Amino acid sequence: METQDLTGQKFGRWTVVSFDSRSGRAKYWNCVCECGNAGAVFGSDLKRGGSLSCGCLKKEMSAQRLTSHGKSRTPIYRSWIQMRQRCENPHHTGFSLYGGRRIRISDEWMSFDVFDRDMAPTWRKGLSLDRINTDGNYCKENCRWATPKEQANNRRTNRFIDTPEGPMTVAMACDKYGPSNITIRSRIRYGWPENQLLNPVREHK
């Protein structure tokens, strides 16, 4: 079977430079880490997220957990750790929806101090970290604190429909115009024209 060429591709902090060698069915690739270290990495580890760096990432995260900023028990810090886990830990339950989709964290936000500076002033109890563009990365320009309802309205799987006030998710349209979520989704399933989806429900006498 022909070997898939990984040259030039980036996996975590590794960038593949060239093919190294084959040992049986195992294929190794010469890689350079963002910190400057180089090494030969098993191709399957690269593709499944088993190796994300030369070891510097793990050391940094361990150092961050031991840092003396005094905020390790705060919601802001927990949000930062959870964000990194979703994007960088292939064993995290949410990795397939984040790191597995190539959702990345900006270089600036790899530092908790910068994340805290950017996001702490707008945090309120009951809010969680949300990306405005769900296909975009974690960075100051694309993130906000959102309520559970706002988070639900911002899911990639949401269906948008036209309304007199412009496109809205089905949930937002229900709140604004009255028909229930089940009613609107049933109308969509049965092929109702979009301009009739928000019509009032007729009462049967």
Secondary structure, DSSP 8 states (H G I E B T S, - for coil): ------TT-EETTEEEEEEEEEETTEEEEEEEETTS-EEEEEHHHHHHTS--SSSHHHHHHHHHHT--SS-TTSHHHHHHHHHHHHHH-TTSTTGGGTGGGT--B-SGGGSHHHHHHHHGGG--TT-EEEESSTTS-BSGGGEEEE-HHHHHHT-TT--EE--TTS-EEHHHHHHHH---HHHHHHHHHTT--GGGTT-------
